[in-house]
Amino acid sequence: MKDHKDLIMPATLPGPHAMDLNPLSLTFSGDLERSFREHFFSNSLKLVRISLLAGIFFYGFFGILDAQLVPDMKTKLWYVRFAFVSPFLLAVIAFSYFKEFKKYFQAAVTTSMIVAGLGIIAMILLVPPPVNYSYYAGLILVFIWGYAFTRVRFVYATPAGWLLVILYEIVAVHISKTPYSVLYSNNFFFIGANIIGMFVCYSIEYYARANFFITYLLEKEQQKIKAANRRLEEIVDKRTTQLLRINEDLVREIEERKRLVRKSTGLGSKYSQA
């Protein structure tokens, strides 16, 4: 006799689900990458605006340092801070309220990181030595801000960071003529900060993708459970209908037997009277 089995739970692949993620570019394969970017943008928009506002605040706040270190140059430095970098960051914030921003999201925030770094490099050019030797620290703050808070993806933040490193080296070596001992010391902190920023950016994006992937798997499992529930309801309805039909047939059979019994009993009474 062949057993009848109802398939309720859909088949799943055995073993753990591993992310199909490119280890260098941090991209999913297939349509999952598009879904992640939609998710990443919607979750990042508010933080991007806050980080840009914070960048404007701190960029302006350090203008106090300009007035203390090089009071004669503060007007030119403030021009860089308040007429070049801050308006650009404000423009990106304003742009973020347009639907087209979604398409240029990464390009806009990456450019913001580069512009903030270019502002510091421009100030290094403007400030006379030896005061300008210490302005490289502003680039370290740009790295911290750009890599950790602006939501720039690793594949865009890394070239932007190394572009700023190269531009700083050109300015420090060939234009500002920074002494070797100072340049050597600055590069240890400067390049070290850039590399650490890369690791931070990589980790932030990696775990953002891991959380997205877990949520994606949970949603798929929920869909499977819903499908199983619908299948179970169909089976229950089918079994209930069958039982009702069997019960109706049984009731009719019982009534028929009762009728036959009554009929046979009636015939027996007539014969006994005769």
N, C-alpha and C positions, 0 to 999 in steps of 0.2 A: 504493500500500500504506500503510495507516494504522499509524503507530508506536504501540506500547503503552508508556505511561509510568506508573510507579508513584509516587504521591504519598507521599513519606516525611516531609519537614519540613512542619508546618502553616504556613499563610500568616501572615505578620506584617505589620503596618502599616509602611510605609517612613518614614524620618525619625526624629529623636530623640524619646524619650518625655518629655513635659513634665508636671510636677506640676500637677494641677488643684486649686490651692490658693488659698483666699481670702486676699488680701494683708493684710487688716485683722484678721480673726478667726483666721487661720492654721488653717483647717479644710479637710479634704478633702471632696470631694463624694461622695455615695453611701455604700456600705457600707465604703469604705476608712477613713473616719473612725472607725467603731466598732472596726475592727481596730487602728488606730493607738492608740486610747485603751487598749485591752487591753494592747498592747505597752508603751506608755508607763508604765502603772501597774506592770506586773511589773518593768520595768527601774528604776523610780524608788523602789520601796518601801524597799529597804535604804538608799538615799541619804537619803530623807526621815527615816528614824529617826536616822541619824547626824547630819543637819543639826539636828534638833530637840534631840538631846543636846548638840551644840555650842552651840546657842542657850541652853540651860539653863546650861551651864558659863560662857559669857562673860557672860550676864546676871548670874549670881551673882558672877563674878570682879570685875566693875566695882563691886560693893558696897564694895570697898576704897576706891574713889574717893569714895564717899559719906562714909565714915568720916574721910577726910582733908579734904574740902572743907566738909562740914557735919556735924560730929560730933554736934551737938545734934539733928539731924533724921534721923540714920542709922536709927533704929528705924522711923520711918514709911516711909522709902525702902526699907528692907529688907523691910518688909511688902509693898510693891508687888512687889519682886523675887521674894521667896521664898514669899509667901502668895497671890499673884495670878497672875503671869506663869509662873513655873516650874511650879507645879502644873498649870496649863492645858496647857503643852507636854508634861508627863509624861502627862497624860490622853490627849492625842492619840497619843502613842507607844503607850500601852496599847490604845487603840482600834484602832490599826493592825494588831493581832494578831487582830482579829475579821474575818470575811468581809464584814460590812456596810461595812467601811471603804472597800472598793473603790467603792461607790456614792457615798460622801461624801468621797472622797479630796481633790478640789480644794477643796471647801467647807471641809474641816478645815484644810488647810495655808494657805489664804487667811485664814481666821479666826486662825490662829496668827500670821501676819504682822501682822494688824490689832491683835491683843491685845498683841504685843510693842511695837508703836508706841504704843498707848494707855498702856502702862506708862511709857514715857519721857515722854509728854505729862503724865501724872499727876504725875510727879516734878518736871516744870517748874512745875506748879501749886503743889506743896508747898514747893519750895525758894525761899527769899526771894531777891530781886534783890540784887546783880548776879550771884550765883553761878549762878542758874538760866539766865542767858543762854547759858552754854556747854553746857547739857545737850542742846541741839538736835543736837549731834554724835552723840548716841546714836541719833537717828533716821536719820542717815546710815548707821550700822552696821546698823540694822534693814533699810534699803533694800538694802544689799549682801547681807545674809543672805537676805532674802525673795525678791529678784529672781533671785539667782544660785544659791542652794543648796537652797531648799525644794521645787523642782520645781513651783511654781505656774505655771500656764499664763498666757500674756501677757494674755488677755482677762479674767482674774481678778486678776492681780497689778497691772495698771495702775489699775483703779478703787480697789483697796485702797491703793496708793501715794498717789494723789491725795486720797483720803479723809483720810489722815494729814496730808498737806500742809494741807488746809483746816482740820482740827482744830487743827493747830499755829498757823496764822495767827489763828484765833479766840482761842486761849488767849494767844498772844504779844501781840496788839494790844489785845484788849478786857479781858483779865483781868490778865495780868502787866504790862501797860503798858510793854512793851519799848521803849526809846528808838529813835527812827527810824534813827539811824546803825547801831546794833547789829542791828536787824531787817533793814535793807537789806543789811548784810554777811552775816548768817546766811542770808538767802533766796538769795543768790547761790550759796552752797555747797549749801544744803539742796535747793532746787528743781533745781539742776544735777545733784546726785547722784540725784534721783528720775528725771530725764530720761535720764541715763546708764544707770540701772538698767533703765529700760524698754527701751532698745536692747539691753542685755545679755540680758534675758529674751527679747526677740523673737528675737535671734540664736540663743540656746540652743535654743529651741523649733523655730525654722526648720530648723536643721541636724539636730535630732533627727528631724524629719519627713522631711528629705531622705534621711537614712541609712535610715530605715524604708522609704521609697519605693524606694530602690535595692535594698534587701533583698527587697522585694515583687516587683520586676521580675526579680531573679535567680531567685527561687523559681518565678515563672511560666515563665521560660526553661528552668529545670531540668525543670519539668513537661512542657514541649514536647519537650525532648530525650528524656525518658523515654518519652513517647508515640511519638516518632519511632523510638526503639530497639525498642519493642514492635511497631510497624508493620514495621520492617525484619526483625525475627525472623519475623513472620508471612509476609513475602514470601519470606525464605530457606526457611522450612519448606515453603511452597507450591511454590517452584521445585525444592527437593530431592525432594518427592513426585513432581512431574512428571518429573524426570530419572530417578528410580527406576522409574517406570512405563514411560518410554520405553526404559530399559535392559532391563527385563524383556521388553518387546515385541520388542526387538532380539535378545535372547538366544533367544526362542522362534522368531523368524523364521530365525535362523541354524541352530538345531537342525532346523527344518522343511526348510530347504534341504539340510542335510547328509543328512537322511533321504531326501529325494527323489533326491539324487545317488547315495546308496548303492543305492536301489531301481533307478534307471536303470542303474547299473553292473552290478547283479545280473542284470537282464534281458539286457543285452548279452552277458554271459558265457554265458548259456544258449543264445542264438542262435548264437554262434560254435561251441559244442560240437556243436550239431545240424548 
